[in-house]
Amino acid sequence: MARKSPRSLCLAVSILATVTLVALLATGALNAFSGVDRLARASVPGVVSVNAPRAAEMVVYHEGGAPASLNELGLRVRGPGGVTVATRPYGVDLRYRHDHQVGTAVASFKAPAAGRYLISTTAAEPGARLAVGGDLGAAIMLTDLATVGVGLAALTALAVVVALVLKRSRWSSRRRPADDPGVRFRSATAPLSLAD
């Protein structure tokens, strides 16, 4: 069995890594897009109603215009039985695009139990919307990391291909002329004349 060269092995690994990262990119993008589509929405000012199937961390997103602060939005969350639920600022700059608007995570809250939650805002922003649902951060981060990984894997594969091509061209240019049947050499013992 012929042994694989290190460059061929590197090329195979690069191609496999690229295919894997493209699959991760597609998965992350699908998760992010489907997560954005599943958010419950309402115009600002307004009330968003969302059902939590279990105790979970929920995120409030502001869509359209410049993201407002929690004080400017006047957010209020009521849980099952009218219980007030505390909100806190979302700690990371998380943004997405939906319906030609930029959505920004502005707050999060812990839904302590399954049930219906009402999220209201008193801000007056024509055209803006409030969206509520799960945290999209992991899916968006996976998409970003996979995009960078695909780029790096593709560059690595390209570098290996270029190295292989250069090595082949150097090898073919270094062939001994005696191997080429079109080139004839004199015997080392044949006398040379000045006419030659």
Secondary structure, 3 states (H helix, E strand, C coil): CCCCCHHHHHHHHHHHHHHHHHHHHHHHHHHHHHHHHCCEEEECCEEEEEEECCCEEEEEEEECCCCCCHHHHCCEEECHHHCEECCEECCCCCEEEECCEEEEEEEEEEECCCEEEEEEECCCCCCCEEEEECCCHHHHHHHHHHHHHHHHHHHHHHHHHHHHHHHHHHHHHCCCHHHCCCCCCCCCCCCCCCCC
